[in-house]
């Protein structure tokens, strides 16, 4: 359930960033594609549509995604996508065959670059009066 919610939330965050964040929109320039994240058994899947500098998402498998990331199971997918060091988590998962990439691997790197725009901005902590 957590993985399904995370994928849904990822879609919401990317849709908002594609409307409001100029740096995020710049990453979408020239892209017109569909990609998906899913469990290897296909029970949980969400695909993301990049078109006209916007991202939207739908549940389920896409017909012909440009790339797909398959996680061995929902718990592993959730742990990988929420890891502190996502780069390391992905690399280990790919080496261990717990993550499978289908399609264009260069687009996976592009997707990982997009996720840096989705982190919430940290508010400066208020200074305590001495």
C-alpha positions as CSV (number, residue, x, y, z in Angstrom):
1,X,0.0,0.0,0.0
2,X,2.9,2.4,0.8
3,X,4.5,1.8,-2.6
4,X,1.2,2.4,-4.4
5,X,0.7,5.7,-2.5
6,X,4.3,6.7,-3.1
7,X,3.9,6.3,-6.9
8,X,0.6,8.2,-6.8
9,X,2.2,11.0,-4.8
10,X,5.2,11.1,-7.1
11,X,2.8,11.7,-10.0
12,X,1.2,14.5,-8.1
13,X,4.5,16.1,-7.2
14,X,5.8,15.9,-10.8
15,X,2.5,17.3,-12.2
16,X,2.8,20.3,-9.9
17,X,6.4,20.8,-10.6
18,X,5.7,20.7,-14.4
19,X,3.2,23.5,-13.9
20,X,5.1,25.7,-11.4
21,X,8.9,25.1,-11.5
22,X,10.8,26.6,-14.5
23,X,13.9,24.5,-13.8
24,X,11.8,21.3,-13.8
25,X,10.0,22.4,-17.0
26,X,13.4,22.9,-18.7
27,X,14.2,19.2,-18.1
28,X,11.0,18.3,-19.9
29,X,11.9,20.3,-23.1
30,X,11.9,18.1,-26.2
31,X,10.5,15.1,-24.3
32,X,7.4,13.4,-25.4
33,X,7.3,9.9,-23.8
34,X,5.7,7.5,-21.4
35,X,7.6,5.7,-18.6
36,X,6.5,3.5,-15.8
37,X,7.5,2.2,-12.3
38,X,6.1,-1.2,-11.3
39,X,6.7,-4.3,-9.3
40,X,8.1,-7.2,-11.3
41,X,4.9,-9.2,-10.8
42,X,2.9,-6.3,-12.3
43,X,0.5,-6.1,-9.4
44,X,1.4,-2.5,-8.7
45,X,2.2,-0.2,-11.6
46,X,1.9,3.5,-12.5
47,X,2.9,5.1,-15.7
48,X,3.8,8.7,-16.3
49,X,3.1,10.7,-19.5
50,X,5.4,13.5,-20.5
51,X,3.8,15.7,-23.1
52,X,3.9,19.4,-23.9
53,X,6.1,20.3,-20.9
54,X,3.7,18.6,-18.5
55,X,3.6,15.3,-16.6
56,X,0.5,13.4,-15.7
57,X,0.2,9.9,-14.4
58,X,-2.2,6.9,-14.6
59,X,-2.3,3.7,-12.7
60,X,-1.6,0.4,-14.4
61,X,0.9,-0.6,-17.0
62,X,1.7,1.4,-20.1
63,X,1.4,-0.2,-23.6
64,X,4.9,0.8,-24.8
65,X,6.9,2.8,-22.3
66,X,10.2,4.5,-23.3
67,X,11.6,2.9,-20.2
68,X,10.3,1.0,-17.2
69,X,11.8,0.4,-13.7
70,X,10.7,-2.9,-12.2
71,X,11.2,-3.5,-8.5
72,X,11.3,-7.0,-7.0
73,X,8.3,-6.2,-4.7
74,X,6.5,-3.2,-3.3
75,X,8.5,-3.1,-0.1
76,X,11.7,-3.0,-2.0
77,X,10.4,-0.3,-4.4
78,X,9.3,1.9,-1.5
79,X,12.7,1.4,0.3
80,X,14.6,2.3,-2.8
81,X,12.6,5.4,-3.8
82,X,12.7,6.7,-0.2
83,X,16.4,5.9,0.5
84,X,18.6,8.7,1.8
85,X,21.2,7.8,-0.9
86,X,18.9,7.0,-3.9
87,X,21.8,6.7,-6.3
88,X,23.5,4.0,-4.2
89,X,20.2,2.2,-3.6
90,X,19.5,2.1,-7.4
91,X,23.0,0.9,-8.3
92,X,22.9,-1.9,-5.7
93,X,19.4,-2.9,-6.8
94,X,20.4,-3.1,-10.4
95,X,23.6,-5.1,-9.6
96,X,21.6,-7.5,-7.4
97,X,18.9,-7.8,-10.1
98,X,16.3,-6.5,-7.6
99,X,15.6,-3.7,-10.0
100,X,15.2,-4.3,-13.7
101,X,15.4,-1.7,-16.4
102,X,13.5,-2.1,-19.6
103,X,14.0,0.3,-22.5
104,X,16.4,3.2,-22.7
105,X,18.7,3.3,-19.6
106,X,19.8,6.9,-20.4
107,X,16.2,7.9,-19.7
108,X,16.4,6.4,-16.3
109,X,19.3,8.8,-15.5
110,X,17.1,11.6,-16.8
111,X,14.3,10.5,-14.5
112,X,16.6,10.4,-11.5
113,X,17.7,13.9,-12.3
114,X,14.0,15.0,-12.3
115,X,13.5,13.7,-8.8
116,X,15.9,16.3,-7.3
117,X,13.4,19.0,-8.1
118,X,10.7,17.2,-6.0
119,X,12.3,17.5,-2.6
120,X,10.4,19.9,-0.3
121,X,12.2,23.2,0.2
122,X,13.6,23.4,3.7
123,X,12.5,26.4,5.7
124,X,15.2,28.2,7.7
125,X,14.9,27.2,11.3
126,X,13.8,30.1,13.5
127,X,16.5,31.6,15.7
128,X,16.0,31.1,19.4
129,X,16.1,34.2,21.6
130,X,19.0,34.0,24.0
